[in-house]
Amino acid sequence: MGIKRALISVSDKNGITDFAKELVALGFEIISTGGTKKALQNEGIPVLSVSDVTRFPEILEGRVKTLNPLIHGGLLAKHDDEAHQKQLEEHQISPIQLVCVNLYPFQQTIEKPDVTIADAIENIDIGGPTMLRASAKNHQYVTVVVDPDDYQMVISELKASDETTVETRRKLAAKVFRHTAAYDALIADYMTNLVQEETPEKLTVTYELKQSLRYGENPHQKAAFYKKPLGSTFSIANATQLHGKELSYNNINDADAALQIVKEFDEPAAVAVKHMNPCGVGTGKNIYDAFSKAFAADPVSIFGGIIAFNKEVDEETARKLHEIFLEIVIAPAFSKEALEILTGKKNIRLLIIPFETVNKPEFKMVTVEGGLLIQEQDRYSLEDANMTIPTKRQPTEEEWESLKLGWKVVKHVKSNAIVVSGADMTLGIGAGQMNRVGSAEIALKQAGEKAIGAGLASDAFFPMEDTVETAAKAGITAIIQPGGSIRDEDSIKKADEYGIAMVFTGVRHFKH
């Protein structure tokens, strides 16, 4: 078949000159373009220009250079097919045995806050994906490399037997198709957002492996954690782990739940989570004060839980945390003294996350067998609500504070959800029951005597008056709920009967 040829054209030039030198030493002739060609020549590597192969200059500002039969014939020809080989000979096309290509930096371009549409469009690679897909399709004969991490493996195989194995070529081809699919998914997402298409006929998403997990919810289930490119930095996927064991599947789920709740607060706040539900939430003048209240809200359930803070963890708070068995502590920062204390516990995971004032909106995706559900995240707050007060009595200033805290928390509790709260801490939480009264009874029992004079928040309306009556008998004096039931009047009358102030928000917060 004559001389072996390798076509190299990369945006990511990490390790490329060493790779090319090894290929030349193995008898390959290098074909290249533009910046890659210049980089190789600067290292004294002999390079043949693509234009020399195609006998046609690069045109349209470099948009067209490799889209040519003299290139793609060399990529797609079957080496053991006589008809293919005859056509190559007839048209003076040399086969290309190895392709090393990675693509224009589209993701890095659109990450820039000041990126223009023109810049984004210009960084959509055409020739690169075409060469990669052609080579991957013809992997029976062509070795295609898209990832610098694979350079050494390819060189080692070539040195061992003068060619790569078909198994290696197939693995590399599979990686190429994943790579180009992810690249196209980012472009499709960018263009879809650009034209403000809310429900496109095809939904293309891509994620990058962040870590393989030991197992899923249970030890017999395989699992992995993937990160969304260009996703919110204010997320567990972008957390930095400072200490402790590797995160588990359940750790990640619970940590995300804790983070979503603590995002609700501007004042110092602490959130304790167990099994995707909050077990204690506290706010205060500082983080120590906030955590003391979150702990007091449910000192039993917090054991083995996950704690999220929205302010730096200091020495005083760390000493209190050290007294309890906790899985994870999340914060925007830890003081030097706090780290020294907490890293004394071998297994506790410490995560820092860059807290942002603006949340990048993302859609929530949930898989069902054979399909995918997608919805906007629930960012609705009391500031967005058109509240009404249907009862004779309005909430006092202190009751308003209790209702506000309860409403922030209840939307993060599994439905049916009831939260009993004071002005600066939760007192009782009822989650995931099949009827609302059941959740109320759990929350009120947990609150005990602290329910007297407290507020109660419900994620959805009361279909009957029984929840109001249960709350009233426990001492609740103010209730916040969406309203909207055909039997609202029954609940209003019952609230008036007990002198309870009740607020309708007009919006429910189901979380299944």
N, C-alpha and C positions, 0 to 999 in steps of 0.2 A: 504493500500500500504506500510505499515511499516514506517520506519524512513525516514524523508525528507533529501535529499542530495543536496549540493551546490558544484559545481566545480569552484574553483577560481585559475586563472593563469594569472598574469598581469605583464606587463613591467612598466606601469605607476602605481606606488604604492600609489599615492595620495589618502588618505582617505580609503585605503583598510582594515587596521586593525580595524578601527571603524565599517566599514560595516560588516566585518566578526564577530565581537563581537556581533553585533545586531542579525545577523543570528543565531549564537549559542544560544543566549538568546531566540530566537523564535523556538528552537528545531531542527535546521539544523545540520547535520553532514557535516563537511568541508573536501573536497578532494582537494589536491593541489600538485604542483610540484616545484622542484628547489628552486629558490630565493624567490618565493612567499611563499612557505611552510616554509622556514627558517624565513622570516619576521614575519609570523603569530605566529610561535612557540616562537619567541623571545618576543612576547607580551603575552605569556601564553595561546594562543588560541589552543585548541585541534585540531589537523590536521591529516587526514588520507592520506598517500602517494598514488599517482596514481599507483605506483608499487604494493602496497598492494591490490588494487582493481583488477588490471590486472593479478596479479600473474606472472608478467614478468618484468625484470629490464629495466631501460632506457638504450638504446643502441645507438651506432653511435654518440658518444659525445652529447647525448641528442636530436639528430634529431628525434628519434622515442621514444615516451613515451605514448602519448594519442591515437595514431592510433591503436585502439584495439576494437574488438566487445564488450568487457565488459564495455567500455566507451561509444562507439557510439550506442550500443544497448540501453543503459540507456538514451541516448539523443533523439533517434529517435522513440522509442516505443510509440504507441498510448495508452493512459492510459485507454480508455474505449473500447478497442478492445480485445475480449477474446482470439483470436488467438495470438495476440502480447503478452498479459500477460502470456499466457501458455508457449510461447517460452522463455520469460524472466525467468520464474520459472524453466524451463527445463535446461537452461544454467547458472542458478544462477547469473542472472544479476539484479542489483538493479536500479530502475529508478532514474534519476537525474532531480530534479524539477527546479533548478536554475543554470545558468552558468554565471560567471563573468570573462570575458577574454578580454584583449587587447593585441596588437601584438608587435612583435619585432620592435625596432625603426628604420625601414628601411629609412624613410625620414631623420631623424637626422643623420644617418650614411652617406648617400650620400651627405649631406650638407657639410661634412668636406672636406676642400680643399685637404687633403692628403689621401683621402680614396682610398683603393685598390679595385680592382674588387673582390678579395677573400673576403674582409670584407663586401662588398655590398651583395654578394651572400649569405654569411653566415647569414645575417640579413633578409633574405626572410623567413618569418614565414610560416610553412606548417600546423602544428597541430592546431595552433590558429584559422586561418580562417576556417579550417575544422570543428572544434567544434562550432564556431560561426554560420556557415551556417547550420549545422545540427540542432542546437538549434532553429535558426530563422525559419527554415522550419517547425519545430515541435512546433511553438509558441502557438498552441492551448493548449498545456500542459506545455510547458517549458518557464520560464521567462529568457530572455537572456539580459545581461547588458554589454555594451561595453564602456560606458561613465561614469566617476566618478560623473558627474553632476546629474546622474539619481539615485545614491545610495539612497538618502534620500526619494525620491518618492516611490521607491520600498519598503523600510522599512516601510514607513507610511501605504501603502496598506496592507502589510503583517500583521502589527499590528492591522489594522482595521478589517480584515476579514480572516486572515490566508492564503490568497492567493491574487495574483494580478488579476486585471480584464482582460478579454480577449482583451478589447480595448487597455489597457496599453501594454499587451504582443505584440499585433500587431504593435503598434507604436515603441516599442523597437526593434522588428524584422526588421521593415523597416529601422530603423537607422543602424542596423547591416549590412544589405545588402548594404546600402550606404557606410558604413565604409569599408567593404571588397572590394567593387568595386573601391573606391578611392585608397585603398592600392594597389590593382592589377594594377590600371592605372599608378601609380608611378613606379611600377616595370616594366611594359610594356614600359613606356617612357624611363626609364634608359637603358633597354636592347636594345630598338630600336636605341637609340643614340649610344650605344656601338658598334653595328654592322653597324652604319651609313646608316640605311635604311631611305631614304628621303620621300618616299610615301608608307607607309605600307598599306596593304590591309584593315586593321582596324585601325581607329584612336581613341584611348582612351584618354580622357582628364578628369581632375578632378579639381574642384575649391571649396574653402571653403567660407562660408558666412561671409562677413565682416560686412555688415549692411543691414537691411531692410530699404527701402526708402519709403517716404511718398507717392510718385507716380513717374511715368516715365516722358517722355517728356511733357505730358499733365496730368492734374489732374485725368482724368478718366482712366489712364493706371497704372496698378500695376507694381512694379519694385523692384529690389534688386541689391546689389553690391556684387560680389564674387571676391575672391582673389586667385591667382594661387599659390599653394605650390611650393616652390623653384623658384618663379618668381623673376624678377629683383627687387632689392631693390631701384633702381633709378626709382621709379614709384609712381603714385598717390595711388596705392593700398597699398604702404608701407609708406605713408605720416603720420606724426603725427600732429593732429590738436590741436593747442594751444588755439584757441579762436573762438567764433562765433557759429552760428546756425549749425545744422547738414547739411552735404552736400546733395544736391539734385542730381537727375539723370543728369540733364543738367550741373550742376556745375562740376560733375566728368568728363563728356565728354570734356567740355571746358578746365578744368584744365589739363587734359592729353594733349590736343592739345597745350596748352601754354608750358608745360614742354618739349614736343618733339622739339619745335622750339628753346627754350633757350639752349637745349643740344648742338645745333650746334656751340655755341660760347665758346671760351676760354677766351677772353677779357671780362671785365664787360659788361653785356647785360641785357636789360629789354624787355619783350615781353608782349604786350597787346592783348588779344583775346576776340572776341565776336562771338558767334554762330559758333564755331569750326574754325573760320578763324582769322588770325592775322589782327588787325587794326592799329598796330603801333609797330615797332621794332627799338630799338636804342642801340648803343654801345658807350662807352666812356672811359675816364681815370678812372672813378669810377662809382658806382651805381647811384648816384644822377645825374650825367651827362648823363648816359645811359637812365634813366627814363625820364629826361627832354626832350630828343629827341623822345622817344617813345610816350610821351604825345603830343608833338608838331606835330607828324606825323598825328594824327587824334584826336584832343581834343573833338570832338563830340561823336564819336563811343566808345571811351574809357569809357564813362559814363555807370556804371553798368557792367563793364567788369571784366576780370580776368588778373592779372599781375603776371608774373613769372620772378624771378631774378636768376642769377647764382652765386651771391656773397651775403654776409651778408647784410641785410638791416640796415642802420645806422639811427641815429636820424634825420639828415637833410632830408634824403629821406622819412622817416616816416612822417615828418611834411607835406611834399608835398602830400604824399598819403592821409593823413588825410583830405585834402581839397576836395577830390573827392569821389563820391559814387562808391565804388567798391564791388564786390561780394567776391573775394578771392585774397589774396596775397600769393604767393609761393616763398620760398627762402630756401637756405641751413641753414640759421640761421637769428635771429633777435637780435640786441643788446638790452641790458636791457632798454635803453632809448627809443628805437624804440617800444618795446613791451608796455611800459607804455603809449606811445602816441596812438598806434593803438588799444589797448584793451579798450580805451576810447569810441570807436565806438562799440555799442552792437552787431550788426549783422555781421560785417565783419569776414570772415573766414581767419584764419592765419594758413598756413601749412608749416611745415619744412620737407625737403626731403634730405636724405644723398646723395649729389652729388658725383658721381664716375667718375674717368677718363676713366674707361673701361665699356662700355655698354654690359650687358649680352644679346646676341642675342636671340630674341624671334620671333615666327611666328605671323603674324597678322591674326586673324580669324574674318570672317564676316558671319553672318547667312543669308541664303535666305530661302524662304519657302520650307521646306522639305529637306534642305541641308545646307552645310557649305563650304565656300571658305576659303582657307588657303594659305598664301604666306609669303615669307621673308619680314621683314620690310625694308623700303627703307633707307639704310644707305649709299648710294652712294654719294660721295662728289667730289669736283673738283680735289682733290688730286688723285682720282681714274680715272678721265676722260682723254681721249686722245684728247685734244683740238686742233682745227685748226682755222685759221683766213683766211677766203676766200675773205675778202674785201681788197681793196687797202690800207686802213689805218688800223694800229694796234691801240689798246686802249692805252691811256696814263696811267701813273702809277696811277693817281687819278681815272680814269675811271675803271681800273682793280679793285680797291677797291670797287667801286660802284657795279660792276658786281658780285664780290664775295659775297657781302652782299645780293644782289638781288637773286642770285642763291641758297643761303642757305635758304632764306625765301620762295621762290616760290614753292618749293617741298612740303610745308606744307599748301598751299592754294588750295582750291577746284578748280578742272579743269572746264572750261578753266581758266588758271591762268596767270595773268600779274602783275609784281611788278616793280614799278618805285622807284629807290633808289639813294641816295647819298652814300658817302663813309662810313657813320656811322649811317644812319637812313633810314627807308622807307619813301617815299614821297607820294605814292599812290598805292593802291592795288585793282585789279579787279578780282573778284572770281565768279566761278560757272555759267558763261554765256554760252549760247548755241553756240556762235561763238567767235572766238578769238579777232576779232576787237571790239566786244562789251565789253569784259573785258579790252582791251587796252584803250578804250574811258573812261571807269569808272576810271581806275587808273590815266590816264593823266589829267582828269578833276579834280580829287582830288589833284593831285600834282600842278596843275595850273602853275604859272610862275616858280616854283621850278623845273619843268621838264627840263628847259633850261640847257643844259650841264650835265644832269643826265643820269644814265644807266637804261636800261629796260631788265627785265628777263622774259622769257616765258617758261612755263613748257613743252611745246611741239612745234614741228616745225610750221612754217608759211605755210599754204597751198597756200597762195597767197601773193602778194606783198603789199596788202592793209594795213596790220598792220605796216609794215615798213614806209609806207608813212604817216600814221596817227601819228606814233611816231616822225618822222622827222619834221612834221609841228608843233608839240608841243615843239620842241627844244631838243629832245633826241639825244645824240651824240654817244652812244655806246649801243649795244644790245648783249645779250647772249641767245642762244637758242640751242636746240638739233641738228637742221639740219636734213636732211634725206628726205625732201619732193621732189617729182618729179619736183617741180617748185622752187627748191632752187635758181636756177640761176636768176629767176625773182627778188627774194628778195635781192640777192647779188647786182644785177645791180641797184636796187632802193637805197640800202644803199650807194653804190659808188656815185650815182647821188647826194646824199645829204651829202656826206663826213662822213658817219657814219661808225664807226668800228664795225664789227660784229664777234662774237666768236661762233663757233659750238662746242658743248660738246660731241656730239655723243650719248647722253643719255637723255631720257625724264623722267619727274617726274609727271606723272598723279596721281591725288588723287581724287577719285570719292566719 
